[in-house]
Amino acid sequence: MDQNGNILHLKCGDVCVTEEENGAYRVQRGTVKVFVAPLKNGEPVSRRLLCEVGEGHLIPSFKYRDENYTQWRLVLVPRDEAELVVLRGQATSALFRRFAKNAGLENFQQEGFARCLVDFYRSESLKDRVYLGCGSREERGVSLENFNIVKR
């Protein structure tokens, strides 16, 4: 990762963690994968893919501490290479709303930007914990029958 003034150059393998509460990034070149992740010891862990953003699109910066004192950030990773324009203090409610809509965050209006990102992360994490029983052996966990997804 290389920063020249307000231009951020990301190459394959680089990771940018958003640190400003009211900032934004404009994708000037390339495509950026946007993840949401909690921080542990100052580093993002167990990220969840939120969306991909292409040239000309804006990404709001995200810095949030929840009621359990967990720090949350957006993590930006280029698909190959990308160039971002850093827009300090440029986040607006319209940007948050538009980004949430494009990312498919349906509960934005009820929960607000920060809560809907944390809820998204937690629901995606739950999917990782669900597993099916193998053969006749019963496994502990959540049964899909409880959700009317699979019926016997």
Buried (B, 14 or more C-beta within 10 A) or exposed (E): EEEEEEEBBBEEEBBBBBEBEEBBBBBBBBBBBBBBBBBEEEEBEEBBEBBBBEEEBBBBBBBBEEEEEEBBBBBBBBEEEBBBBBBEEBBEEEBBBBBBEEBEBEEBEEBEBBBBBBBBBEEBEEEEEEEEEEEEEEEEEEEEEEEEEEEE
